[in-house]
Amino acid sequence: TAKTGYAKTHDLPLLSDPNVKNYLLIGADLAGIGDSTMIVSLNQSTGKIHLTSLMRAMYVNIPGRGWFLFNHAMAWGGPKLVIRTIEDNFRVKIDDYIVVNFNSFPRVIDAVGGVDLTLSKKEAAYMTEYGYPCQAGSVHMGGEMALIFARCRYTDSDFHRTNRQRNVLSSLIDAYKGLSLDRMLSLLDSLLQLVTTDMSNAEIAGYVTQLFPMLSSCTVNTQR
């Protein structure tokens, strides 16, 4: 059970590596509730980015609150409580967080001209029903369309839903990989107005500059 697993792990040291940065990425609805949560891990040793989804309906111990569904942490204590919950239950060190809400997300996508995604027949039918007629296969999406796709929850399971979200982020990373360092830095000022983070603008610019050689040629691995 969840409580049995927690009893075995919560006293373990936090997993960390000087060559790995773990960023918490939260997609929040307009009420501030976490709708999508991922750990984005940048591994400078391997040149890989790992995207790990955290299921919103996981039964976890939320510090100071007790055992509840994971997405309650964002509603009760914002990203800092989400980080405490992850570190306490899974013993993975989170370095920083970024929160993007549903108003801002489409603009982040549109800033690089959209994303390319592959849809199943069920997903294409869902998108068509929601006003975006398309066929199964490769589809180029603007921000609003990508948001509806990422939130799709009625065609299959929540496991498939988180996979769609990772595919959107992976495609977005691929789009940014094609930019020059100057172009990345020029986009930062506008993009940073669309998100909430515990990092300063200067810190993020420094990270982008430092990690640019890796970011421009990295591979993206996804898991849930």
Rosetta blueprint (number, residue, H / E / L):
1 T L
2 A H
3 K H
4 T H
5 G H
6 Y H
7 A H
8 K H
9 T H
10 H L
11 D L
12 L L
13 P L
14 L L
15 L E
16 S L
17 D L
18 P L
19 N L
20 V E
21 K E
22 N E
23 Y E
24 L E
25 L E
26 I E
27 G E
28 A E
29 D L
30 L L
31 A L
32 G L
33 I L
34 G E
35 D E
36 S E
37 T E
38 M E
39 I E
40 V E
41 S E
42 L E
43 N E
44 Q L
45 S L
46 T L
47 G L
48 K E
49 I E
50 H E
51 L E
52 T E
53 S E
54 L L
55 M L
56 R L
57 A L
58 M L
59 Y E
60 V E
61 N E
62 I E
63 P L
64 G L
65 R L
66 G E
67 W E
68 F E
69 L E
70 F L
71 N L
72 H H
73 A H
74 M H
75 A H
76 W H
77 G H
78 G H
79 P H
80 K H
81 L H
82 V H
83 I H
84 R H
85 T H
86 I H
87 E H
88 D H
89 N H
90 F H
91 R L
92 V E
93 K L
94 I L
95 D L
96 D E
97 Y E
98 I E
99 V E
100 V E
101 N E
102 F L
103 N L
104 S L
105 F H
106 P H
107 R H
108 V H
109 I H
110 D H
111 A L
112 V L
113 G L
114 G L
115 V E
116 D E
117 L E
118 T E
119 L E
120 S L
121 K H
122 K H
123 E H
124 A H
125 A H
126 Y H
127 M H
128 T H
129 E H
130 Y L
131 G L
132 Y L
133 P L
134 C L
135 Q L
136 A L
137 G E
138 S E
139 V E
140 H E
141 M E
142 G L
143 G H
144 E H
145 M H
146 A H
147 L H
148 I H
149 F H
150 A H
151 R H
152 C L
153 R L
154 Y L
155 T L
156 D L
157 S L
158 D H
159 F H
160 H H
161 R H
162 T H
163 N H
164 R H
165 Q H
166 R H
167 N H
168 V H
169 L H
170 S H
171 S H
172 L H
173 I H
174 D H
175 A H
176 Y H
177 K H
178 G L
179 L L
180 S L
181 L H
182 D H
183 R H
184 M H
185 L H
186 S H
187 L H
188 L H
189 D H
190 S H
191 L H
192 L H
193 Q L
194 L L
195 V E
196 T E
197 T E
198 D L
199 M L
200 S L
201 N H
202 A H
203 E H
204 I H
205 A H
206 G H
207 Y H
208 V H
209 T H
210 Q H
211 L H
212 F H
213 P H
214 M H
215 L H
216 S L
217 S L
218 C L
219 T E
220 V E
221 N E
222 T E
223 Q E
224 R L
